[in-house]
Amino acid sequence: MGPVRAWVVRRHGEPVDALSLDEVEPPTPGPGQVRLRVAAAGVGMPDVFLCRGTYPLTPPLPYVPGQELCGTVVAAAPDVDLPIGCRVLGVSDFPAGHGAFAEECLAHARSVFPVPDGLDDADAAGFWIPHFTAWIGLVDRGELRSGERLGVLGAAGSSGLAAVQLGVALGADVVAVASDDAKAALCRRFGAASVVADAGELGEVDLLYDPVGGEPGERAARSLARGGRHLLVGFAAGAWPQLDARRLVSANAAAVGVYAGGYSESQVAGFHAALSELVADGQLRGIVTERVAFDGVPGVLTALAERRLAGKAAVIVTRPQD
């Protein structure tokens, strides 16, 4: 077992300055862990924040970033029963520095799941975090009902795009917020019934999926119908929205926090099974719109940080012949 290639953060900064392509020894699985040969890695804003050292779960230097992955099990701790060669998707052990921007990485067995039939490596790598979060928001926390009107902020980003297509699969009338024609076309491709360019133009919505926050979230909140729910998913704008409590009370509306942690293994397994069934039925598909080579990691993270990416990007790390 020889060294593997990995993108290592050795100093904090923008991705092109922080990342170094190195050869490192393959990590050894600890209790409850597996080592994975990474086929593809999803790209997300948390990876940019990891490069900068501003993410809440940033490990001590040096470390390998990369949260999302698809890969195969090549080694497992004695207390893990996942078979060698099993193809999985999920979340790496990036908080300990063993992220997915490497040919091999570590993951906790409880954080990886069988790849749903119909997803290739790249789509699988970018599937779990956006769709799991969307399921928590729309189904578990938002209690979306068929026929309701769902507004999605940041709809052309990975989190928003997952919410758009899951909302459509659940029978919602989806109105997406997207800033330009190309992003609007992407939202329509994934099922949005209508697209607006500004968060203040949503019209009345029953449920608001908000991974953006800040001032756009505050403007969008004025669109809540009586009994509406504002799902606080994230703050890509840099801050949580400051909501008008009196407006919420007068509309019998609610601000609802969406946090993907704290669920039991059996609950998460149930969410995975439900999402896999929607994939099998053709109601969900991968949202990866850009696939880049392994040496393109700094460039694609830079494009993401500069808001030049629509949809979801994935890095092709290794192939069967590698």
N, C-alpha and C positions, 0 to 999 in steps of 0.2 A: 504494500500500500504506500504509494508515493505522494508527494505534495500535489495540491490542487490549486487552481487559479481562484483568486478572490479579489473583490474590490474592497479595500481596507481604508477606513477613516483613521488617519494618523494625526490629523489636526482638524479643528473645527473651521468651517467656512462654507462658501458656496461649493456645490458638488465638484466643479472642475478643479478647484483648489484643494478640497478635502480628501478626494479619493485617489488611491494609488493601487494599480493593478499588480498584485504580488502573488507569489506562490507560498502557500501555508500548509501546515500539516492538517490532515483531515481531523475534525474534532471527534472525541470519544463520547458516546452516549452515556449519560448519567442515569440514575434511577428514573424510570418512567419515560425515557427518551428513545428516539430513533435517530439514526443518521440517514440522510436522504441524498441521493444523487439528483441534483436539481435539473429538471428538464427546462423549466421556464419560471421566471419570477415576475410577479406583478409589480407595477410601478405606482406609487402613491405619494401624496404630499408628506405623509409622515417620514418617508425616506429622505426627502429634502431637509426636513427638520432634524433628522438624525445626523445628516452631514453637518448641519449648522450647530448641533449640540443643544438645540432648543426644545427637543421633544421630551415630554415628561419621563419616558422610559429609556432615555439615552444612557448606555452603559459607559464605563470608564474606557478611555483610549488605551490601545487601539481596538477597533471592532469592525465587524462586517455588517452593514445595513441590509435591508431587504426584508419586508414583512411577509409578503405573499408568495406562494409557490405552488408548483406542481412538480412531483418527482416520484422516485421509487425508493423503497426502503432497502438499504444496503447493509445495515447493522442495527441491532436493537439491544437494549439493556435486558438482563435476564427476567425482569418482571413485566416485560412487554410481550404481548402475544401477536403483534402484527407480523405476518410472514415476510421473509426476504423476497423482494421483487414486487411487493404490493404497490400499486400506483395510487397515489393520494394527492389531495390538495389541502391547503390550509395555511397555517401561520407558523413561521419559523421561531426559533428561540432567539430572536433579535435582541430582547432585553439583556441577555447574557453575552451579546456580541457575536452570535453565530447565525447571522442573517442569510438571506437567500441569494444575495448577489455573489454567489460562489458556486463552484462546481459541486461541492458537497456542503451540507449544513446540518444543524441539529433542529429537532422539533420535539415538543412534548407529544406523546402518543394521543393525549386527549385533545390536541389541537389540530389533528389531521384527520381526514375523512376520505372514503372512497370517491373517486372521480365519477360524477354522473355520466352515464352513457350519452354520447353525443357531443362531448366537449373535448377538443384537442388540447394539447399541452398548454398553449398560450392562453386559450380561453379559460381553461381550468385554473391557471395561475391567477387570473384576474377576476375570478368568480366569487370566491367565498366571502371576503370582507364586505364588498359592496352589497351583495345580495343577502347575507346574514343580517347586516345592519338594516337593510330595507325591510326584511321580514320582521325584525324586532319592532321597527317603527310603525309600519303599516298595519301589521296583524296583531302583535302582542300588546303594543302600547296605544296605537291609534284606533284599533278596532274598526278598520275600514270596512264599509259595507258596499255591496254591489249597487251601482247606481249613484253613489256619492261623487261629488266633484272634488278631485285631488289636485292641489297646486304643488308644483315641484320647483324649488329654487335651485340654481346651479345645475340645471337639468342636463346639460351636455357634459358634465363631469362624470366620473365613474360612479360616485355615490348617487347623484341625481338620476343618471341613466338607468341604473338598477332599479330605482324607485319608480321611474316611468314605466318600465316594462312589467314590473311586478304589479303595479297598480292596474295596468291594463288587464293582466291575467286575472286579477281579482274582481274585475267588472267595473272599475272606476272610470269616470270621464276625466281624463288627465289633461290639464293645462300646464305647459312647461314654460319656464322662463329661460331664455337663451339670448345671448347678446348679439349674434350676427346670423346671417342667412345660412352659412354652412352648419353652424351649431343647431339652428332651427330645423334644418333638413334632417340632421342626425336624430333629433328628438322625434320627429314625425316617423322616421324609419323604424323606431322602436315603439311606435304606437300612440304617441301623444295626439289627442284629438285637435288641440290647438296650441299655438306657441305665441308668447308675447315677449317683447324685448326688455321689459322693465318690471320689477317686482311689484310696483304700484298699479299695474294694469291687469292683474289676475282676474278681476271680477270676483264675485262671491264664491268661496270655496268652503267645503265641509271639513277638509283635512289639508293641512299645510305641512309639507316635508321640507325642512329647512336645515341644510348642511352649511349654509352661508353665514347666517347671523348678521350682526352689525346693523347698519342702517338699512340695507335691503330687507333684512328680516323684519325690522320695525315697520317699514312701509307695507310689506306683504301681510303683516298681522291685521291691518285694517280691512283686509278682504274676508276675514273669518265670518262665516254665517252664524246664525244663532245655533248654539250647541256645537260650534266648530272646535277643532283641536289643532293647536300649533305644536308640531313636533320639533323639539330642539335637538337636532342631530349633531351639529358641529358649528364651527365659527371660522370658516375659510376667509371671511372678511377681516378677521383679526380680533373680534370681540363678540361676546354673546349679545343678542338684541336686548335693549331695554324696553320692556313691554309695558303698555298702559294698563295697569290693573283695573282701573275703573271701566275701561272699554271691555275687558274680558268679562267682568262681573255683569255688566249691563247686557251682554250678549249670551250670558250663561255659557261662555266659551272657556277653554282651558289651555294652559301652557303645559306641555307634557315632555318630560325628559326622556331621552332615548340613549341608553347605555347598554352596550352589547355584553358587558361583563356581568358576573353574578348569577348566571344561569347554571343549573346542574348539568352534568354530562348527559343525563337522560333527556332533559329538555332540549339541549343543543342537538343531540342525535335526532330528535323528532323534527326540529327545524330543518336539519339537513335532509331528512327523508322527504319532507314536504317539498322542499326546493328541487330535489332530484326528480320527484314525480312530475313537477311542472316542466322540467327540462325534457324528460322522457315524452311528455305529451306535446312537446313543441311549443309550449307557451312561454318558456324562457330560453334564451340563447346567450352565448358569450357576448360580452360588450367590448372586447378588445378590438380596437380600431387601428392600432399601430404595433408592429412587431419589429424589434430592433435586435441587432447582434450584441453579443456579450461585451464587445469593446465599445459599444455605444452607450453604456450606462451613464457616464457623466453628462453626455449630450442630451439624453432624453430627460434626465432629472432637471437639467437647466431649462429645457423647453417647458416642462411642467411648472417649474417655479415661475417662469415668465408668462404663464397662462396662454401658451401657444398650442397646447394640446386639447383636443376635444375627444371625448370618450375615454378609453382606457388604453394604456400602453403596457406591453409585456416584453421582457427580455428573453430571448432564446439563449439558454445557457449551455446545455449539452444536447446532443442528439444520439440516437441508438448506436451510430457508427463511431462516435467519439471515443 
